[in-house]
Amino acid sequence: MTTLVADMDALKARLKSTWMSGDYAVFATYLLDGALDFLATSEITSPAKVLDVACGAGQTAIPLARAGNEVVGIDIADNLIEAATEKAQADGLNNVRFEVGDAEDLPYNDGSFDVVFSLIGAMFAPQPHLVAAELARVVRPGGRIIMGNWTPSGFVGQMFKTMGAHVPPAQGMPAPVLWGDENTVRERLRYHVSDLTITRRFYPFRYPFGVAEVVEFFRKYYGPTNRAFNALDADGQAALRHDLEQLWERYNQATDGTVRIEAEYLDVQAIRSE
């Protein structure tokens, strides 16, 4: 038992280091439109008490606060919480706060929130059964649980598969993209929710530069890609770069030298059981 706990602690430390690598606040600049689309689809009615799990640098929590909600954002990465807090303070928002914490052990009382959601975040925690239980625990009965999760077959799922062929993923955890498999989501949430709607949607990736520059942008700013490159020697990095550029080229719909990709994700909307 002690060994299992130590192994999980080591895995979580590795994951935290990954998400603190690069600079997600810069990386998320080109993801804002998709985040706002997700919030619009979710139709969170203000005012509500909202918890944003794995909130990153606040790209969804801050718009929700601007809309008049009382928002808490939590993330495993200290530097992202600092960036989100600075942004909220610069915007003069006093109805949002950001805290370092774990999606598998949320530091809030039962039923504290009207809405608990995670956009491309909680799916990366290593123990999904704990994530499901915690999301349900901290939302009030009849409240809403909302997730946006990359699918295995969509672009981002294929990007992780490509990186995994060069740098094996962390041992001891299910593939994060299983949160993008409909049957798996239903199984994980079935004891916690009374109503569950799952819709396949597409997240817009728009970059005003070419494929090679996009891959370099990910290498520099996106934690998982940054760590994958850093784990390889020069030849390994060249091979990974080649394969990622091939993948981006295959999915790119733009023909003007820029990049436009529709990345599939599952939109999960659930009601916590009474």
C-alpha positions in Angstrom: 0.0 0.0 0.0 2.8 2.4 0.9 4.4 1.7 -2.5 1.2 2.4 -4.3 0.8 5.7 -2.6 4.4 6.7 -3.2 4.0 5.7 -6.9 0.9 7.8 -7.2 2.6 10.8 -5.5 5.5 10.5 -7.9 3.1 10.3 -10.9 1.2 13.4 -9.7 4.5 15.3 -9.2 5.5 14.4 -12.8 2.1 15.5 -14.1 2.3 18.8 -12.2 5.8 19.4 -13.6 4.4 18.7 -17.1 1.6 21.3 -16.8 4.0 23.8 -15.3 6.3 23.4 -18.3 6.1 25.8 -21.3 3.6 28.6 -20.7 0.0 27.6 -20.9 -1.1 31.2 -20.5 0.5 32.1 -23.8 -0.5 28.8 -25.4 -4.2 29.4 -24.5 -4.3 32.7 -26.4 -5.4 30.9 -29.6 -7.9 28.7 -27.7 -10.1 31.5 -26.3 -12.7 31.4 -29.1 -13.3 27.7 -28.6 -13.5 28.2 -24.8 -16.1 30.9 -25.3 -18.1 28.7 -27.7 -18.0 26.0 -25.0 -19.4 28.4 -22.4 -22.1 29.6 -24.8 -23.2 26.0 -25.5 -23.2 25.2 -21.7 -25.7 28.1 -21.1 -24.7 28.7 -17.4 -27.4 31.0 -16.1 -26.1 33.9 -14.0 -25.8 34.3 -11.1 -24.5 30.9 -10.1 -21.8 29.5 -7.9 -19.4 27.8 -10.3 -16.2 25.7 -9.9 -13.8 25.5 -12.8 -11.7 22.4 -12.3 -8.3 22.4 -14.0 -8.9 26.0 -14.8 -5.5 26.7 -16.5 -4.8 30.5 -16.7 -8.5 31.4 -16.3 -9.7 31.4 -19.9 -13.1 30.2 -18.9 -13.3 31.2 -15.2 -12.7 34.9 -16.0 -15.5 35.2 -18.7 -17.9 33.5 -16.3 -17.0 36.0 -13.6 -17.5 38.9 -16.0 -21.0 37.5 -16.6 -21.9 37.9 -12.9 -21.2 34.4 -11.5 -19.3 33.7 -8.3 -16.4 31.6 -9.6 -13.6 29.5 -8.1 -10.9 28.2 -10.3 -8.6 25.3 -9.2 -5.6 23.9 -11.0 -2.6 21.7 -10.1 -0.1 24.1 -11.7 1.0 27.0 -9.4 2.2 29.2 -12.2 -1.1 29.0 -14.0 -3.0 30.0 -10.8 -0.7 33.0 -10.5 -1.3 34.0 -14.1 -5.1 33.7 -13.6 -5.1 35.6 -10.4 -3.1 38.4 -12.0 -5.5 38.6 -14.9 -8.5 38.7 -12.6 -7.0 41.5 -10.6 -6.1 43.5 -13.7 -9.7 43.2 -14.8 -10.9 44.4 -11.4 -12.9 41.2 -10.7 -13.7 40.5 -7.1 -16.1 37.6 -7.7 -13.5 35.1 -8.8 -10.6 33.4 -6.9 -8.0 30.9 -8.0 -6.5 28.2 -5.9 -3.9 25.4 -6.3 -5.5 22.0 -5.8 -6.1 18.5 -7.1 -9.2 17.4 -9.1 -9.1 14.1 -7.2 -9.3 15.8 -3.8 -11.2 19.0 -4.1 -10.9 21.2 -0.9 -14.6 22.2 -0.8 -17.6 21.1 1.2 -20.3 18.8 -0.3 -22.8 20.6 -2.4 -20.9 23.9 -2.5 -21.6 24.8 -6.1 -24.4 25.1 -8.6 -22.2 24.2 -11.5 -18.9 22.2 -11.6 -17.2 22.0 -15.0 -13.9 21.2 -16.6 -12.9 22.1 -20.1 -10.0 19.9 -21.3 -8.6 19.7 -17.8 -9.8 17.1 -15.3 -9.5 14.5 -18.0 -5.7 14.5 -17.4 -5.9 13.5 -13.7 -4.6 9.9 -13.2 -7.5 8.4 -11.2 -10.8 9.1 -13.2 -13.0 7.3 -10.6 -11.9 9.9 -8.0 -12.4 12.8 -10.4 -16.0 11.6 -11.2 -16.8 11.2 -7.5 -15.3 14.6 -6.6 -17.1 16.5 -9.3 -20.4 15.0 -8.1 -19.6 15.6 -4.4 -19.0 19.3 -4.5 -22.0 20.2 -6.7 -25.4 20.5 -5.1 -28.1 17.8 -5.8 -29.8 18.9 -9.0 -26.7 20.9 -10.0 -24.8 20.6 -13.2 -21.6 18.7 -14.1 -20.1 19.8 -17.4 -17.0 18.5 -19.1 -15.3 19.0 -22.5 -12.9 16.1 -23.3 -10.8 15.4 -26.3 -11.8 12.2 -28.2 -9.4 9.4 -29.0 -10.1 9.5 -32.7 -10.1 13.3 -33.0 -7.1 15.5 -33.9 -5.8 16.0 -30.3 -6.2 12.3 -29.5 -4.1 11.5 -32.6 -1.6 14.1 -31.6 -1.1 12.4 -28.2 -0.9 9.0 -29.9 1.9 10.5 -32.2 3.8 11.8 -29.2 3.3 8.6 -27.3 5.0 6.7 -30.1 8.1 8.6 -29.4 7.9 9.1 -25.7 5.8 6.5 -23.8 3.1 8.0 -21.7 3.2 7.9 -17.9 2.6 4.4 -16.5 -0.1 3.8 -13.8 -2.9 5.8 -15.3 -5.6 5.2 -18.0 -5.3 7.2 -21.2 -6.8 10.7 -20.6 -8.7 10.5 -23.9 -10.8 7.7 -22.5 -12.8 10.7 -21.0 -13.6 11.3 -24.7 -15.2 7.8 -25.2 -18.9 7.9 -24.7 -19.3 4.5 -23.1 -16.5 5.2 -20.7 -18.0 8.5 -19.6 -21.4 6.9 -19.0 -19.7 4.2 -16.9 -17.7 6.7 -14.8 -20.7 9.0 -14.1 -23.6 6.5 -13.9 -23.7 6.3 -10.1 -23.5 10.1 -9.7 -25.9 11.6 -12.1 -29.6 11.3 -13.0 -29.4 12.8 -16.5 -26.6 12.7 -18.9 -26.3 14.2 -22.4 -23.2 13.7 -24.6 -22.6 15.6 -27.8 -19.7 15.5 -30.2 -18.5 18.9 -31.0 -15.5 20.5 -32.7 -13.1 22.9 -31.1 -11.6 25.5 -33.5 -7.8 25.6 -33.8 -6.9 28.8 -35.7 -3.2 29.9 -36.1 -2.2 32.8 -38.3 1.1 30.9 -39.3 2.1 27.7 -40.9 2.3 24.1 -39.7 6.0 24.2 -38.9 5.5 27.3 -36.7 2.5 25.7 -35.0 4.5 22.6 -34.0 7.2 24.9 -32.7 4.6 26.9 -30.8 3.4 23.7 -29.2 6.9 22.6 -28.4 7.7 25.9 -26.7 4.4 26.6 -24.8 2.3 23.4 -24.4 3.5 21.4 -21.4 3.0 17.8 -22.8 4.7 18.7 -26.1 7.4 20.6 -24.4 8.2 17.7 -22.1 8.1 15.2 -24.9 10.7 17.1 -26.9 12.9 17.6 -23.9 12.9 13.8 -23.2 14.5 13.1 -26.6 18.0 13.6 -28.1 18.5 15.7 -31.3 17.6 12.8 -33.6 14.5 11.9 -31.6 13.4 15.5 -31.6 13.7 15.7 -35.4 11.7 12.5 -35.8 9.0 13.8 -33.5 8.8 17.1 -35.2 8.5 15.4 -38.6 5.6 13.2 -37.4 3.8 16.1 -35.8 4.1 18.3 -38.8 2.8 15.4 -41.0 -0.2 15.1 -38.6 -1.0 18.8 -38.7 -0.7 18.9 -42.5 -3.1 16.0 -42.8 -5.8 17.6 -40.6 -5.2 21.2 -41.8 -8.2 22.6 -43.7 -6.5 26.0 -44.5 -5.0 26.6 -48.0 -3.5 30.0 -47.4 -0.4 29.1 -45.4 -2.2 29.3 -42.0 -3.6 26.5 -39.9 -7.3 25.7 -39.4 -8.3 22.4 -37.7 -11.5 21.3 -36.1 -10.6 19.2 -33.1 -13.3 16.8 -31.9 -14.3 16.7 -28.3 -17.2 15.3 -26.2 -19.5 17.9 -24.6 -20.7 16.2 -21.4 -23.7 17.7 -19.7 -25.0 16.0 -16.5 -27.4 16.6 -13.6 -26.2 15.5 -10.2 -28.5 13.0 -8.6 -30.9 14.3 -5.9 
